[in-house]
Amino acid sequence: MFLLTGEYRNTLDEKGRVSFPSRLRTELTDNILILTQGLDRCLWLFPPDEWKNLSEKLMESASLFQSQKRLVLRRLIAPAQEVEFDKTGRISIPQSLREYAGLSKECVILGINKYIELWDSAEYRSYLEETESSFREATEEMGDICL
């Protein structure tokens, strides 16, 4: 079991590649990630086993006859692509996914236990500012969690 955590900053190069921190790469068992659109204008990256679990659950719960479920499949499953680390620890982000997330130059990489988020740095900063009060409310609701 891996534990993908940490916040890292890296630069997207002119060919659409971003270097991944060695700390995250060493936690992965494969040289491959599945990359797809996430929520809040970021990209989600999953180790293959985690992606398989999520995509199977989504497909099992979805009906082709329900518009909301088709929407989720189209936004999460359809754009998913397999990406592989090159020899220097970079992955190439497909153009369509770079556009979706608004990736320009400076990027933020967040390890969130079982998956990774990739953000444009300015977009992530805006997200943090916009959600500060909601974050405080959300943590209050989690007050029953004991350590």
C-alpha positions in Angstrom: 0.0 0.0 0.0 1.4 3.4 -1.0 0.9 6.7 0.6 1.0 9.6 -1.9 1.2 12.8 0.1 2.8 16.3 -0.1 2.5 19.5 -2.0 5.1 20.2 -4.7 5.7 22.9 -7.3 7.0 22.2 -10.7 7.1 23.8 -14.2 5.3 22.6 -17.3 7.8 22.7 -20.2 7.1 23.9 -23.7 6.3 20.3 -24.8 3.6 19.8 -22.1 5.7 17.7 -19.8 6.0 18.1 -16.0 8.5 16.6 -13.7 7.2 14.5 -10.9 8.8 14.7 -7.4 10.9 11.5 -6.7 9.1 11.2 -3.4 5.8 10.5 -5.2 7.4 8.3 -7.9 9.0 6.1 -5.3 5.6 5.4 -3.7 4.2 4.1 -7.0 4.6 0.4 -8.0 4.3 1.1 -11.7 5.9 3.6 -14.1 2.4 4.4 -15.3 -0.4 6.7 -14.1 -4.0 7.2 -15.4 -4.7 10.9 -16.0 -8.2 12.3 -16.3 -10.2 15.5 -15.7 -10.9 16.1 -12.0 -13.3 18.4 -10.3 -12.5 22.1 -9.7 -10.5 22.4 -12.9 -7.6 20.2 -11.8 -6.4 16.9 -13.2 -6.6 13.6 -11.3 -3.8 11.0 -11.6 -4.3 7.5 -10.4 -2.1 4.5 -10.0 -3.5 1.8 -12.4 -5.0 -0.3 -9.5 -6.8 2.7 -7.9 -8.1 3.8 -11.3 -9.4 0.3 -12.0 -11.3 0.3 -8.7 -12.8 3.7 -9.2 -13.7 3.2 -12.9 -15.3 -0.2 -12.1 -17.4 1.3 -9.3 -18.5 4.2 -11.6 -19.4 1.8 -14.4 -21.4 -0.5 -12.1 -23.4 2.4 -10.6 -24.1 4.1 -13.9 -27.0 3.6 -16.2 -26.8 4.6 -19.9 -30.4 5.7 -19.5 -29.8 8.3 -16.8 -28.4 11.6 -18.1 -26.6 12.6 -14.8 -24.7 9.3 -14.8 -23.8 9.6 -18.5 -22.4 13.0 -17.7 -20.1 11.7 -15.0 -18.9 8.9 -17.3 -18.2 11.4 -20.1 -16.3 13.8 -17.8 -14.3 11.2 -15.9 -14.0 8.0 -17.8 -13.9 9.1 -21.4 -11.0 11.6 -21.1 -8.8 9.2 -19.1 -5.4 8.5 -20.6 -2.5 6.3 -19.6 0.7 8.3 -19.2 4.2 6.9 -18.5 7.2 8.4 -16.7 10.1 9.1 -19.0 13.7 8.4 -17.9 13.9 11.8 -16.1 10.7 11.4 -14.2 8.4 13.5 -16.4 5.0 12.8 -17.8 3.5 14.3 -20.9 0.1 16.0 -20.3 -2.1 15.7 -23.4 -3.2 19.0 -24.9 -6.9 18.5 -24.2 -6.3 17.9 -20.5 -3.8 20.8 -20.3 -6.6 23.0 -21.7 -9.2 21.7 -19.4 -7.1 22.4 -16.3 -5.8 25.7 -17.7 -2.2 24.6 -17.2 0.3 27.2 -18.3 3.7 27.2 -16.7 3.8 26.9 -13.0 2.0 23.8 -11.6 1.1 22.5 -8.2 1.2 18.7 -7.6 -0.8 17.4 -4.6 -0.5 13.9 -3.2 -3.8 13.0 -1.7 -3.1 9.5 -0.3 -4.4 7.2 -3.1 -4.3 9.7 -6.0 -2.6 12.9 -7.2 -4.0 16.2 -8.3 -2.3 18.5 -10.8 -3.2 22.2 -10.8 -2.2 25.3 -12.6 -0.6 27.3 -9.8 -2.7 30.5 -10.2 -5.9 28.4 -10.4 -5.0 26.5 -7.2 -4.3 29.8 -5.4 -7.7 31.1 -6.5 -9.4 27.9 -5.4 -7.8 28.1 -1.9 -8.9 31.7 -1.5 -12.5 31.0 -2.8 -13.0 28.0 -0.5 -11.4 29.2 2.8 -14.7 29.8 4.6 -16.1 26.5 3.3 -13.0 24.7 4.5 -13.5 26.0 8.0 -17.1 24.9 8.0 -16.1 21.4 6.6 -13.5 21.0 9.4 -16.1 21.9 12.0 -18.4 19.1 10.7 -15.6 16.7 11.1 -15.3 17.4 14.8 -16.4 13.9 15.8 -13.2 12.4 14.4 -11.0 11.3 17.3 -7.2 10.8 17.0 
